[in-house]
Amino acid sequence: MGLVARAEHVGSLLRPDYLLAARSERQRDRLTAASFKATEDRAVREVVALQREAGCPVVTDGELRRESFQGEFTAAVDGVAGAELDAWLWGDWYSEEFGHRHVERPGELAVVGRLRKRRNLAAEEFTFLRAHLDGTGGTAPTIKVTLPSPSLFAGLWSPTSSGPYRTLDDFLSDVVEILCDEVRELVRLGCRYIQLDAPHYPLLVDPRWREFYEARGWDADRWLGYGIELDNAVIAAGQPATFGFHLCRGNQDSRWLVSGAYESIARPVFTTLRADRLLLEYDDERSGGFDPLRFVPEDRVVVLGLVTTKHPRLEPHRELLARVDDASQRVGLERLAIGTQCGFATSLHGNRLSGEDQRRKLELVVTTAERAFGSA
């Protein structure tokens, strides 16, 4: 099972206002690259301090250097045109509290050439964190680096406009090789924990999204199995690092994409995926119950995403502990951990929480883990 950590957040953290302002200035060519990087470094140091003060045993750089959690792939790779922020956010987003929102899929999104990696996706993120934590004294927390699941990029490919790639297999083969190269480099640099994010798999619990995939000629069940094969290739390339795998139902501006239990995808995902830790969204009734956890092999850890990042209200300890107890009837307590349901800022927009709300949520994850398991 690798990493021993009973408390964990998914990865992204809110961008401070000064970082958002600096990004805007950089895009307008009003700020030098060096000045912008110095601002990013400051923001990362601050979120590392935040996580350490909250007692987090696993820390990230909050994905603060990225426009969105998956956007760093196309930012670091040549061959894709039109991959602006909305390329990752399109769809019907729902929230009873904040109102529904529709985002159109960009029409200009296309593969225009063979994929070529210009720079690393996350190696700089890791080396900065490693250098920063090496000098803080005491027991350093585990650094986690997050990367997108390779099949997440299947939507970039089209049978009518995908440049040199005649088939989806050809295209995803290059995606996988780029991600395999990335995890090999991360491990060479000393990274011990890598997480793959795959929010596209739970979309298959919704009939409308299954129809979307099948309309592109992809049988949903076969597509899921193929995606897991690609994930396993990346995981194999990153051995001996511990791998986490995150599943959620959409998370953007405190809104969500789909509802539905894991039941219809649990067997293939939980039994054939070779990740060590499964970070699963379980913050409200949209996720269904814990019965699908019966498929989780005995050598895997389940990180229950019980603490929501979609609103600032704090979940009572007693309710969280009761849900941990409920889940332990399907997965032994020794194989459970507690975490957030998703990131706080899937993209630079972030969810509808303040920095102080975020701090309280992180502290809640840690204190609940200490009460439920004796340590975080």
C-alpha contacts under 8 A as a table, 3 or more apart, distances in Angstrom:
res1	aa1	res2	aa2	distance
1	M	4	V	7.74
1	M	242	T	7.77
1	M	276	D	5.44
1	M	277	R	7.43
1	M	299	D	5.72
1	M	300	R	5.73
1	M	301	V	6.64
2	G	242	T	5.66
2	G	276	D	6.95
3	L	193	Y	7.72
3	L	242	T	6.38
5	A	8	E	7.13
5	A	57	P	6.36
5	A	58	V	7.30
5	A	337	A	7.13
5	A	376	A	6.03
6	R	303	V	7.80
6	R	336	L	7.12
6	R	337	A	4.25
6	R	338	I	6.08
6	R	369	A	5.84
6	R	373	F	7.24
6	R	375	S	6.88
6	R	376	A	4.63
7	A	56	C	6.75
7	A	57	P	6.76
7	A	58	V	7.62
7	A	303	V	7.96
7	A	337	A	5.85
7	A	338	I	5.16
7	A	339	G	5.67
7	A	365	V	6.02
7	A	366	V	5.45
7	A	369	A	5.73
7	A	376	A	5.09
8	E	56	C	6.81
8	E	57	P	7.15
8	E	58	V	5.99
8	E	303	V	7.58
8	E	337	A	7.68
8	E	338	I	6.51
8	E	339	G	4.74
8	E	340	T	7.09
8	E	365	V	7.27
8	E	366	V	7.82
9	H	58	V	7.75
9	H	339	G	5.07
9	H	340	T	5.04
9	H	342	C	7.48
9	H	343	G	7.08
9	H	362	L	7.32
9	H	365	V	7.90
10	V	246	H	7.40
10	V	279	L	7.37
10	V	339	G	7.10
10	V	340	T	6.12
10	V	341	Q	7.28
10	V	342	C	5.41
10	V	343	G	5.17
11	G	59	V	7.90
11	G	60	T	5.95
11	G	61	D	7.82
11	G	62	G	5.70
11	G	63	E	6.93
11	G	144	K	7.84
11	G	145	V	7.99
11	G	146	T	6.80
11	G	342	C	7.75
11	G	343	G	5.46
11	G	344	F	7.88
12	S	60	T	7.63
12	S	61	D	7.70
12	S	62	G	4.22
12	S	63	E	5.12
12	S	64	L	7.35
12	S	69	F	7.49
12	S	343	G	4.63
12	S	344	F	5.55
12	S	345	A	5.32
12	S	346	T	6.23
13	L	47	V	7.70
13	L	62	G	4.41
13	L	63	E	6.84
13	L	64	L	7.14
13	L	343	G	6.44
13	L	344	F	4.90
13	L	345	A	5.37
13	L	350	G	7.86
13	L	358	Q	7.99
14	L	62	G	7.36
14	L	64	L	7.77
14	L	344	F	5.82
14	L	345	A	5.30
14	L	348	L	7.56
14	L	350	G	5.72
14	L	351	N	7.69
14	L	355	G	6.99
14	L	358	Q	7.84
15	R	19	L	6.32
15	R	20	L	6.61
15	R	43	A	7.79
15	R	64	L	6.15
15	R	345	A	7.56
15	R	348	L	6.44
15	R	349	H	8.00
15	R	350	G	7.27
16	P	19	L	5.43
16	P	20	L	6.57
16	P	43	A	7.21
16	P	355	G	7.95
17	D	20	L	5.13
17	D	21	A	6.16
18	Y	21	A	5.04
18	Y	22	A	6.12
19	L	22	A	4.99
19	L	23	R	6.17
19	L	39	T	6.45
19	L	40	E	6.65
19	L	43	A	6.98
20	L	23	R	5.13
20	L	24	S	6.30
20	L	348	L	7.58
21	A	24	S	5.12
21	A	25	E	6.25
22	A	25	E	5.00
22	A	26	R	6.06
22	A	31	L	7.31
22	A	36	F	6.29
22	A	39	T	7.26
23	R	26	R	5.01
23	R	27	Q	6.19
23	R	36	F	7.13
24	S	27	Q	5.18
24	S	28	R	6.43
25	E	28	R	5.11
25	E	29	D	6.29
25	E	30	R	5.08
25	E	31	L	5.59
26	R	29	D	4.95
26	R	30	R	5.62
26	R	31	L	4.72
26	R	32	T	6.72
26	R	33	A	7.28
26	R	36	F	6.78
27	Q	30	R	7.52
28	R	31	L	7.75
29	D	32	T	7.15
31	L	35	S	6.42
31	L	36	F	6.51
32	T	35	S	5.22
32	T	36	F	6.22
33	A	36	F	5.13
33	A	37	K	6.15
34	A	37	K	5.17
34	A	38	A	6.25
35	S	38	A	5.10
35	S	39	T	6.37
36	F	39	T	5.07
36	F	40	E	6.29
37	K	40	E	4.92
37	K	41	D	6.07
38	A	41	D	5.04
38	A	42	R	6.25
39	T	42	R	5.13
39	T	43	A	6.32
40	E	43	A	5.12
40	E	44	V	6.18
40	E	64	L	7.09
40	E	65	R	6.45
41	D	44	V	5.14
41	D	45	R	6.19
42	R	45	R	5.21
42	R	46	E	6.33
43	A	46	E	5.11
43	A	47	V	6.40
43	A	64	L	7.48
44	V	47	V	5.21
44	V	48	V	6.14
44	V	61	D	5.54
44	V	62	G	7.18
44	V	64	L	6.82
45	R	48	V	5.15
45	R	49	A	6.27
45	R	132	H	7.60
46	E	49	A	5.10
46	E	50	L	6.21
47	V	50	L	4.77
47	V	51	Q	6.18
47	V	61	D	6.85
47	V	62	G	6.88
48	V	51	Q	5.21
48	V	52	R	6.19
48	V	59	V	6.85
48	V	60	T	7.28
48	V	61	D	6.65
49	A	52	R	5.10
49	A	53	E	6.02
50	L	53	E	5.22
50	L	54	A	6.24
50	L	359	R	7.06
51	Q	54	A	5.06
51	Q	55	G	6.33
51	Q	56	C	5.38
51	Q	59	V	6.41
51	Q	362	L	7.39
52	R	55	G	5.03
52	R	56	C	5.72
52	R	57	P	7.86
52	R	59	V	7.81
52	R	141	P	7.94
53	E	56	C	7.69
54	A	359	R	7.05
54	A	362	L	6.17
54	A	363	E	4.94
54	A	366	V	7.22
55	G	363	E	7.12
55	G	366	V	6.45
55	G	376	A	7.98
56	C	59	V	6.46
56	C	141	P	7.32
56	C	362	L	7.44
56	C	363	E	7.94
56	C	366	V	6.41
56	C	376	A	7.50
57	P	141	P	4.88
57	P	142	T	6.25
57	P	376	A	6.65
58	V	141	P	5.43
58	V	142	T	4.71
58	V	143	I	5.86
58	V	144	K	6.47
59	V	141	P	6.49
59	V	142	T	6.22
59	V	143	I	5.15
59	V	144	K	5.97
60	T	63	E	7.28
60	T	129	L	7.85
60	T	143	I	5.88
60	T	144	K	5.27
60	T	145	V	6.41
61	D	64	L	6.42
61	D	125	E	6.78
61	D	129	L	6.89
63	E	66	R	5.55
63	E	68	S	7.82
63	E	69	F	6.73
64	L	67	E	7.79
64	L	348	L	7.73
65	R	125	E	7.90
66	R	69	F	6.49
66	R	71	G	6.81
66	R	72	E	5.93
66	R	347	S	7.66
66	R	348	L	7.49
67	E	71	G	6.10
67	E	72	E	7.19
67	E	85	L	7.17
67	E	347	S	5.70
67	E	348	L	5.43
68	S	71	G	5.00
68	S	72	E	7.10
68	S	85	L	7.19
68	S	346	T	5.80
68	S	347	S	3.81
68	S	348	L	6.10
69	F	72	E	6.94
69	F	146	T	7.94
69	F	147	L	7.54
69	F	148	P	7.25
69	F	346	T	5.70
69	F	347	S	6.18
70	Q	73	F	6.11
70	Q	88	W	7.67
70	Q	147	L	7.11
70	Q	148	P	5.47
71	G	74	T	5.70
71	G	75	A	6.21
71	G	83	A	7.79
71	G	85	L	7.45
71	G	88	W	7.59
72	E	75	A	4.78
72	E	76	A	6.01
72	E	121	L	5.95
73	F	76	A	5.39
73	F	77	V	6.18
73	F	121	L	6.20
74	T	77	V	4.96
74	T	78	D	7.01
74	T	80	V	6.72
74	T	83	A	6.87
75	A	78	D	7.87
76	A	117	K	6.11
76	A	118	R	5.64
76	A	119	R	5.42
76	A	120	N	6.54
76	A	121	L	5.93
77	V	80	V	7.72
77	V	115	L	6.27
77	V	116	R	5.40
77	V	117	K	4.42
77	V	118	R	5.52
77	V	119	R	7.28
78	D	113	G	7.52
78	D	114	R	7.57
78	D	115	L	5.48
78	D	116	R	5.09
78	D	117	K	6.40
78	D	118	R	6.84
79	G	111	V	5.82
79	G	112	V	5.29
79	G	113	G	4.30
79	G	114	R	5.37
79	G	115	L	4.73
79	G	116	R	6.68
80	V	83	A	6.70
80	V	109	L	7.48
80	V	110	A	5.83
80	V	111	V	4.48
80	V	112	V	5.60
80	V	113	G	6.92
80	V	115	L	7.50
80	V	156	L	7.96
81	A	108	E	7.17
81	A	109	L	5.70
81	A	110	A	5.36
81	A	111	V	6.26
81	A	112	V	6.45
82	G	87	A	7.43
82	G	106	P	7.34
82	G	108	E	5.34
82	G	109	L	4.30
82	G	110	A	6.53
83	A	86	D	7.70
83	A	87	A	5.40
83	A	88	W	7.86
83	A	109	L	5.91
83	A	110	A	7.97
84	E	87	A	5.50
84	E	88	W	7.74
85	L	88	W	5.85
85	L	89	L	6.73
86	D	89	L	4.74
86	D	90	W	5.77
86	D	103	V	7.22
86	D	104	E	7.68
86	D	105	R	6.97
86	D	106	P	6.77
87	A	90	W	6.23
87	A	105	R	6.24
87	A	106	P	5.93
87	A	109	L	7.07
89	L	103	V	6.73
89	L	105	R	8.00
89	L	252	Q	7.70
90	W	102	H	7.28
90	W	103	V	4.47
90	W	104	E	5.25
90	W	105	R	4.97
90	W	106	P	7.85
91	G	102	H	5.85
91	G	103	V	5.23
91	G	104	E	6.44
91	G	105	R	7.14
91	G	257	L	7.36
92	D	100	H	7.38
92	D	101	R	5.99
92	D	102	H	4.58
92	D	103	V	6.47
92	D	257	L	6.23
93	W	100	H	5.63
93	W	101	R	5.06
93	W	102	H	6.07
93	W	103	V	7.86
93	W	252	Q	7.92
93	W	255	R	5.60
93	W	256	W	5.30
93	W	257	L	4.99
94	Y	99	G	6.61
94	Y	100	H	4.41
94	Y	101	R	6.46
94	Y	255	R	5.12
94	Y	256	W	5.22
94	Y	257	L	6.22
95	S	98	F	5.33
95	S	99	G	5.06
95	S	100	H	5.43
95	S	254	S	7.22
95	S	255	R	5.08
95	S	256	W	6.80
96	E	99	G	5.52
96	E	100	H	7.22
98	F	254	S	7.65
98	F	255	R	7.72
100	H	255	R	7.66
106	P	109	L	5.76
109	L	156	L	6.87
110	A	156	L	6.10
110	A	157	W	6.89
110	A	158	S	7.60
110	A	161	S	6.46
110	A	162	S	6.17
111	V	114	R	7.81
111	V	156	L	6.57
111	V	157	W	6.36
111	V	161	S	6.92
111	V	162	S	4.57
111	V	163	G	5.58
112	V	161	S	7.90
112	V	162	S	6.21
112	V	163	G	4.70
112	V	164	P	7.48
113	G	162	S	7.82
113	G	163	G	5.37
113	G	164	P	6.00
114	R	163	G	7.42
114	R	164	P	6.22
114	R	165	Y	7.45
115	L	174	D	6.63
115	L	175	V	7.52
117	K	120	N	7.30
117	K	178	I	6.78
120	N	123	A	5.81
120	N	124	E	7.46
120	N	182	E	6.51
121	L	124	E	7.73
121	L	182	E	6.94
122	A	125	E	5.10
122	A	126	F	6.41
122	A	145	V	7.18
122	A	147	L	7.84
122	A	182	E	7.56
122	A	186	L	7.80
123	A	126	F	5.16
123	A	127	T	6.17
123	A	182	E	7.57
123	A	185	E	7.19
123	A	186	L	5.89
123	A	189	L	7.94
124	E	127	T	5.18
124	E	128	F	6.06
125	E	128	F	5.51
125	E	129	L	6.38
125	E	145	V	7.79
126	F	129	L	5.18
126	F	130	R	6.02
126	F	143	I	7.55
126	F	145	V	6.77
126	F	186	L	7.50
126	F	191	C	7.24
127	T	130	R	5.00
127	T	131	A	6.07
127	T	189	L	7.46
128	F	131	A	5.26
128	F	132	H	6.10
129	L	132	H	5.05
129	L	133	L	6.00
129	L	143	I	7.36
130	R	133	L	5.31
130	R	134	D	6.00
130	R	143	I	7.50
131	A	134	D	5.27
131	A	135	G	6.98
132	H	135	G	5.88
132	H	136	T	7.06
133	L	136	T	5.26
133	L	137	G	7.77
133	L	140	A	6.41
134	D	137	G	7.05
134	D	140	A	7.36
136	T	140	A	7.58
137	G	140	A	7.17
142	T	192	R	7.59
142	T	193	Y	7.36
143	I	191	C	7.13
143	I	192	R	7.32
143	I	193	Y	6.56
144	K	191	C	7.66
144	K	192	R	7.55
144	K	193	Y	4.99
144	K	194	I	5.62
144	K	195	Q	7.04
145	V	191	C	7.84
145	V	193	Y	6.56
145	V	194	I	4.92
145	V	195	Q	6.18
146	T	194	I	5.80
146	T	195	Q	4.62
146	T	196	L	5.94
146	T	197	D	7.09
147	L	194	I	7.36
147	L	195	Q	6.06
147	L	196	L	4.98
147	L	197	D	6.27
148	P	152	L	6.90
148	P	196	L	5.23
148	P	197	D	4.84
148	P	198	A	6.60
149	S	152	L	5.59
149	S	196	L	5.25
149	S	197	D	5.42
149	S	198	A	5.30
149	S	231	D	6.23
150	P	153	F	6.05
150	P	154	A	7.84
150	P	172	L	7.11
150	P	175	V	6.14
150	P	176	V	5.84
150	P	179	L	7.32
150	P	227	G	7.48
150	P	230	L	6.57
150	P	231	D	6.59
151	S	154	A	5.26
151	S	172	L	6.99
151	S	227	G	5.35
151	S	230	L	7.10
151	S	231	D	7.88
152	L	155	G	7.04
152	L	198	A	6.69
152	L	200	H	6.32
153	F	156	L	5.56
153	F	157	W	7.63
153	F	172	L	7.73
153	F	175	V	7.85
154	A	157	W	5.59
154	A	168	L	7.15
154	A	172	L	6.94
155	G	158	S	7.41
157	W	161	S	7.44
157	W	162	S	5.53
157	W	168	L	6.51
157	W	171	F	7.24
158	S	161	S	5.33
158	S	162	S	5.37
158	S	168	L	7.83
159	P	162	S	6.40
159	P	166	R	7.04
159	P	167	T	7.03
159	P	168	L	7.82
162	S	165	Y	5.73
162	S	166	R	7.25
163	G	166	R	7.75
165	Y	168	L	7.14
165	Y	170	D	5.87
165	Y	171	F	5.62
166	R	170	D	6.99
167	T	170	D	5.31
167	T	171	F	6.60
168	L	171	F	5.09
168	L	172	L	6.10
169	D	172	L	5.25
169	D	173	S	5.95
170	D	173	S	5.20
170	D	174	D	6.83
171	F	174	D	5.58
171	F	175	V	6.58
172	L	175	V	4.74
172	L	176	V	6.00
173	S	176	V	5.22
173	S	177	E	6.27
174	D	177	E	5.06
174	D	178	I	6.26
175	V	178	I	5.31
175	V	179	L	6.40
176	V	179	L	5.13
176	V	180	C	5.95
176	V	230	L	6.64
176	V	233	A	7.52
176	V	234	V	6.73
177	E	180	C	4.96
177	E	181	D	6.05
178	I	181	D	5.16
178	I	182	E	6.26
179	L	182	E	4.88
179	L	183	V	6.28
179	L	234	V	6.48
180	C	183	V	5.31
180	C	184	R	6.17
180	C	233	A	7.44
180	C	234	V	4.98
180	C	235	I	7.95
180	C	237	A	5.51
180	C	238	G	7.12
181	D	184	R	5.20
181	D	185	E	6.27
181	D	237	A	7.79
182	E	185	E	5.19
182	E	186	L	6.24
183	V	186	L	4.91
183	V	187	V	6.12
183	V	194	I	7.85
183	V	234	V	7.30
183	V	237	A	6.68
183	V	238	G	5.07
184	R	187	V	5.23
184	R	188	R	6.15
184	R	237	A	6.10
184	R	238	G	5.36
185	E	188	R	4.95
185	E	189	L	6.23
186	L	189	L	5.11
186	L	190	G	6.47
186	L	191	C	5.37
187	V	190	G	5.01
187	V	191	C	4.83
187	V	192	R	6.69
187	V	238	G	6.43
187	V	239	Q	7.76
187	V	240	P	7.91
187	V	241	A	6.74
188	R	191	C	7.35
191	C	194	I	7.45
191	C	241	A	7.00
192	R	240	P	7.69
192	R	241	A	4.57
192	R	242	T	6.00
193	Y	241	A	5.52
193	Y	242	T	4.82
193	Y	243	F	5.86
193	Y	244	G	7.45
194	I	241	A	6.91
194	I	242	T	6.38
194	I	243	F	5.01
194	I	244	G	6.21
195	Q	243	F	5.45
195	Q	244	G	4.28
195	Q	245	F	5.46
195	Q	246	H	7.18
196	L	231	D	7.95
196	L	243	F	7.43
196	L	244	G	6.24
196	L	245	F	4.90
196	L	246	H	6.34
197	D	245	F	5.89
197	D	246	H	4.81
197	D	247	L	6.64
198	A	201	Y	6.03
198	A	245	F	7.24
198	A	246	H	5.94
198	A	247	L	5.47
198	A	248	C	7.56
199	P	202	P	6.05
199	P	203	L	7.13
199	P	246	H	7.21
199	P	247	L	5.06
199	P	248	C	4.98
199	P	249	R	5.99
199	P	250	G	6.33
200	H	203	L	5.26
200	H	204	L	7.45
200	H	247	L	7.97
200	H	249	R	7.73
201	Y	204	L	5.75
201	Y	224	L	6.99
201	Y	247	L	7.14
201	Y	265	I	7.80
202	P	205	V	5.57
202	P	206	D	7.82
202	P	247	L	6.66
202	P	248	C	6.32
202	P	249	R	5.72
202	P	258	V	7.91
202	P	262	Y	7.10
202	P	265	I	7.43
203	L	206	D	5.69
203	L	209	W	5.85
203	L	210	R	7.35
203	L	249	R	6.37
203	L	257	L	7.71
203	L	258	V	6.31
204	L	207	P	6.97
204	L	209	W	5.85
204	L	210	R	5.10
204	L	220	A	7.10
204	L	265	I	7.64
205	V	209	W	7.83
205	V	210	R	7.43
205	V	258	V	7.80
205	V	259	S	7.45
205	V	260	G	5.73
205	V	261	A	7.13
205	V	262	Y	7.16
205	V	264	S	6.39
205	V	265	I	7.26
206	D	209	W	5.54
206	D	210	R	6.35
206	D	258	V	6.25
206	D	259	S	6.86
206	D	260	G	6.77
207	P	210	R	5.05
207	P	211	E	6.18
208	R	211	E	5.10
208	R	212	F	6.36
209	W	212	F	4.82
209	W	213	Y	6.43
210	R	213	Y	5.33
210	R	214	E	6.13
210	R	220	A	6.02
211	E	214	E	5.00
211	E	215	A	5.83
212	F	215	A	5.22
212	F	216	R	6.71
213	Y	216	R	5.32
213	Y	217	G	6.86
213	Y	218	W	5.47
213	Y	219	D	7.07
213	Y	220	A	6.41
214	E	217	G	5.03
214	E	218	W	4.63
214	E	219	D	5.16
214	E	220	A	6.16
215	A	218	W	7.10
218	W	222	R	7.26
218	W	223	W	5.89
219	D	222	R	5.36
219	D	223	W	5.81
220	A	223	W	4.96
220	A	224	L	6.14
221	D	224	L	5.14
221	D	225	G	6.36
222	R	225	G	5.16
222	R	226	Y	6.15
223	W	226	Y	5.09
223	W	227	G	6.13
224	L	227	G	5.10
224	L	228	I	6.32
224	L	268	P	7.83
225	G	228	I	5.21
225	G	229	E	6.41
225	G	268	P	6.87
226	Y	229	E	5.11
226	Y	230	L	6.54
227	G	230	L	5.18
227	G	231	D	6.33
228	I	231	D	4.91
228	I	232	N	6.10
228	I	269	V	7.08
228	I	272	T	7.39
228	I	273	L	6.04
229	E	232	N	5.13
229	E	233	A	6.35
229	E	273	L	7.86
230	L	233	A	5.09
230	L	234	V	6.58
231	D	234	V	5.25
231	D	235	I	6.24
231	D	273	L	7.43
232	N	235	I	4.91
232	N	236	A	6.00
232	N	273	L	6.36
232	N	274	R	5.98
232	N	275	A	7.81
233	A	236	A	5.15
233	A	237	A	6.31
234	V	237	A	5.13
234	V	238	G	6.43
235	I	238	G	5.15
235	I	239	Q	6.58
235	I	243	F	6.82
235	I	274	R	7.13
235	I	275	A	7.07
236	A	239	Q	5.51
238	G	241	A	5.89
239	Q	242	T	7.44
242	T	275	A	7.61
242	T	276	D	6.20
242	T	277	R	7.99
243	F	275	A	5.06
243	F	276	D	5.35
243	F	277	R	6.42
244	G	275	A	5.66
244	G	276	D	5.86
244	G	277	R	4.47
244	G	278	L	5.81
244	G	279	L	6.85
245	F	275	A	6.18
245	F	276	D	7.91
245	F	277	R	6.21
245	F	278	L	5.01
245	F	279	L	5.83
246	H	278	L	6.10
246	H	279	L	4.56
246	H	280	L	6.04
247	L	278	L	7.82
247	L	279	L	6.40
247	L	280	L	5.33
247	L	281	E	6.40
248	C	251	N	7.61
248	C	280	L	6.52
248	C	281	E	5.14
248	C	341	Q	7.31
248	C	342	C	6.79
249	R	256	W	6.23
249	R	257	L	5.83
249	R	258	V	5.44
249	R	259	S	6.79
249	R	281	E	7.61
250	G	255	R	7.31
250	G	256	W	4.57
250	G	257	L	4.87
250	G	258	V	6.91
251	N	254	S	6.31
251	N	255	R	5.72
251	N	256	W	5.13
251	N	257	L	7.43
251	N	310	K	7.72
251	N	342	C	6.93
251	N	343	G	7.71
251	N	346	T	6.46
252	Q	255	R	5.22
252	Q	256	W	6.62
252	Q	345	A	7.26
252	Q	346	T	6.04
252	Q	347	S	7.20
252	Q	349	H	7.83
252	Q	350	G	6.90
252	Q	351	N	6.42
253	D	310	K	7.76
253	D	345	A	7.81
253	D	349	H	6.55
253	D	350	G	5.63
253	D	351	N	4.34
253	D	352	R	6.29
254	S	309	T	7.59
254	S	310	K	4.43
254	S	311	H	6.83
254	S	350	G	7.81
254	S	351	N	4.70
254	S	352	R	5.79
255	R	310	K	7.19
258	V	286	R	7.95
259	S	286	R	4.75
259	S	287	S	6.46
260	G	286	R	5.64
260	G	287	S	5.56
260	G	288	G	6.18
261	A	264	S	7.41
261	A	286	R	7.09
261	A	287	S	4.92
261	A	288	G	4.23
261	A	289	G	6.81
262	Y	265	I	5.64
262	Y	266	A	5.42
262	Y	287	S	7.03
262	Y	288	G	7.15
262	Y	292	P	6.19
263	E	266	A	5.13
263	E	267	R	7.61
263	E	291	D	7.77
263	E	292	P	5.24
264	S	267	R	7.60
265	I	268	P	6.03
265	I	269	V	6.13
266	A	269	V	5.28
266	A	270	F	5.48
266	A	271	T	7.76
266	A	292	P	5.89
266	A	293	L	7.60
266	A	295	F	6.64
267	R	270	F	5.52
267	R	271	T	5.65
267	R	272	T	7.88
267	R	292	P	7.89
267	R	295	F	5.77
268	P	271	T	5.57
268	P	272	T	5.66
268	P	273	L	7.52
269	V	272	T	5.79
269	V	273	L	5.51
270	F	273	L	5.92
270	F	295	F	6.00
270	F	296	V	5.16
270	F	297	P	7.19
271	T	295	F	6.29
271	T	296	V	6.17
271	T	297	P	6.28
275	A	278	L	7.03
275	A	300	R	7.58
276	D	299	D	7.42
276	D	300	R	5.11
276	D	301	V	6.35
277	R	300	R	5.75
277	R	301	V	4.68
277	R	302	V	5.80
277	R	303	V	6.84
278	L	300	R	7.38
278	L	301	V	6.25
278	L	302	V	4.90
278	L	303	V	5.87
279	L	302	V	6.19
279	L	303	V	4.64
279	L	304	L	6.36
279	L	305	G	6.55
279	L	339	G	7.61
279	L	341	Q	7.97
280	L	302	V	7.27
280	L	303	V	6.25
280	L	304	L	5.62
280	L	305	G	5.39
280	L	341	Q	6.75
281	E	287	S	6.62
281	E	304	L	6.81
281	E	305	G	4.65
281	E	306	L	7.00
281	E	340	T	7.68
281	E	341	Q	4.43
281	E	342	C	6.74
282	Y	285	E	7.73
282	Y	286	R	7.98
282	Y	287	S	5.45
282	Y	288	G	7.65
282	Y	304	L	6.32
282	Y	305	G	4.98
282	Y	306	L	5.09
282	Y	341	Q	6.16
283	D	287	S	7.28
283	D	305	G	6.05
283	D	306	L	4.33
283	D	307	V	5.81
283	D	308	T	5.46
283	D	341	Q	5.87
284	D	287	S	6.17
284	D	288	G	7.80
284	D	306	L	7.78
285	E	288	G	5.41
285	E	289	G	7.69
289	G	292	P	7.47
290	F	293	L	5.65
290	F	326	D	7.72
290	F	327	A	5.81
290	F	330	R	7.17
291	D	294	R	5.96
291	D	330	R	6.77
292	P	295	F	6.08
292	P	296	V	8.00
293	L	296	V	5.38
293	L	327	A	7.94
293	L	330	R	6.03
293	L	331	V	6.64
294	R	330	R	5.52
294	R	331	V	6.91
296	V	300	R	6.76
296	V	331	V	7.69
297	P	300	R	5.79
300	R	335	R	6.91
301	V	335	R	4.74
301	V	336	L	5.71
301	V	337	A	7.25
302	V	331	V	7.98
302	V	335	R	6.32
302	V	336	L	5.03
302	V	337	A	6.18
303	V	336	L	5.89
303	V	337	A	4.48
303	V	338	I	5.08
303	V	339	G	5.93
304	L	324	V	7.81
304	L	336	L	7.14
304	L	337	A	6.07
304	L	338	I	4.75
304	L	339	G	5.71
304	L	340	T	7.64
304	L	341	Q	7.59
305	G	308	T	7.37
305	G	338	I	6.13
305	G	339	G	4.62
305	G	340	T	4.51
305	G	341	Q	3.85
305	G	342	C	7.17
306	L	320	L	6.87
306	L	338	I	6.77
306	L	339	G	6.28
306	L	340	T	5.96
306	L	341	Q	5.83
307	V	314	L	7.93
307	V	315	E	6.79
307	V	339	G	6.33
307	V	340	T	4.60
307	V	341	Q	5.79
307	V	361	K	7.13
307	V	364	L	7.97
307	V	365	V	6.93
308	T	311	H	6.74
308	T	340	T	5.74
308	T	341	Q	5.22
308	T	342	C	7.24
309	T	312	P	7.27
309	T	340	T	6.58
309	T	341	Q	6.55
309	T	342	C	6.40
309	T	343	G	6.59
309	T	344	F	5.37
309	T	351	N	7.10
309	T	353	L	7.79
309	T	358	Q	7.82
309	T	361	K	7.71
310	K	344	F	7.47
310	K	351	N	5.93
310	K	352	R	6.59
310	K	353	L	7.47
311	H	351	N	7.55
311	H	352	R	6.17
311	H	353	L	6.12
312	P	352	R	7.61
312	P	353	L	5.56
312	P	354	S	7.77
312	P	357	D	5.51
312	P	358	Q	7.64
312	P	361	K	7.88
314	L	360	R	7.76
314	L	361	K	6.87
314	L	364	L	7.79
315	E	319	E	6.98
315	E	320	L	6.91
316	P	319	E	5.44
316	P	320	L	6.52
317	H	320	L	5.15
317	H	321	L	6.04
317	H	364	L	7.93
317	H	368	T	6.30
318	R	321	L	5.14
318	R	322	A	6.09
319	E	322	A	5.09
319	E	323	R	6.30
320	L	323	R	5.14
320	L	324	V	6.28
320	L	368	T	7.28
321	L	324	V	5.03
321	L	325	D	6.21
321	L	368	T	7.12
321	L	371	R	7.89
321	L	372	A	6.25
322	A	325	D	5.04
322	A	326	D	6.21
323	R	326	D	4.89
323	R	327	A	6.17
324	V	327	A	5.13
324	V	328	S	6.14
324	V	336	L	7.95
324	V	372	A	7.44
325	D	328	S	5.08
325	D	329	Q	6.93
325	D	333	L	7.82
326	D	329	Q	5.65
326	D	330	R	7.78
327	A	330	R	5.57
327	A	331	V	6.25
328	S	331	V	4.78
328	S	332	G	4.98
328	S	333	L	5.05
328	S	336	L	7.41
329	Q	332	G	6.77
331	V	335	R	6.55
331	V	336	L	7.09
332	G	335	R	5.49
332	G	336	L	6.89
333	L	336	L	5.28
333	L	373	F	7.78
334	E	373	F	7.98
337	A	369	A	6.94
338	I	365	V	6.46
338	I	368	T	7.68
338	I	369	A	6.14
339	G	365	V	5.88
340	T	343	G	7.08
340	T	365	V	7.23
343	G	346	T	5.82
344	F	350	G	6.11
344	F	351	N	5.84
344	F	358	Q	7.53
345	A	348	L	6.19
345	A	349	H	6.57
345	A	350	G	3.79
345	A	351	N	5.74
346	T	349	H	7.76
346	T	350	G	6.37
347	S	350	G	5.96
353	L	357	D	5.73
353	L	358	Q	6.65
354	S	357	D	5.00
354	S	358	Q	6.31
355	G	358	Q	5.07
355	G	359	R	6.32
356	E	359	R	4.98
356	E	360	R	6.31
357	D	360	R	5.21
357	D	361	K	6.26
358	Q	361	K	5.08
358	Q	362	L	6.30
359	R	362	L	5.27
359	R	363	E	6.24
360	R	363	E	5.06
360	R	364	L	6.03
361	K	364	L	4.98
361	K	365	V	6.36
362	L	365	V	5.22
362	L	366	V	6.49
363	E	366	V	5.17
363	E	367	T	6.10
364	L	367	T	5.24
364	L	368	T	5.90
365	V	368	T	5.36
365	V	369	A	6.22
366	V	369	A	5.19
366	V	370	E	6.31
366	V	376	A	5.76
367	T	370	E	5.03
367	T	371	R	6.30
367	T	376	A	7.57
368	T	371	R	5.09
368	T	372	A	6.00
369	A	372	A	5.05
369	A	373	F	5.63
369	A	374	G	7.06
369	A	375	S	6.20
369	A	376	A	5.20
370	E	373	F	5.50
370	E	374	G	4.60
370	E	375	S	4.17
370	E	376	A	5.20
371	R	374	G	5.65
371	R	375	S	7.37
372	A	375	S	7.99
373	F	376	A	7.36
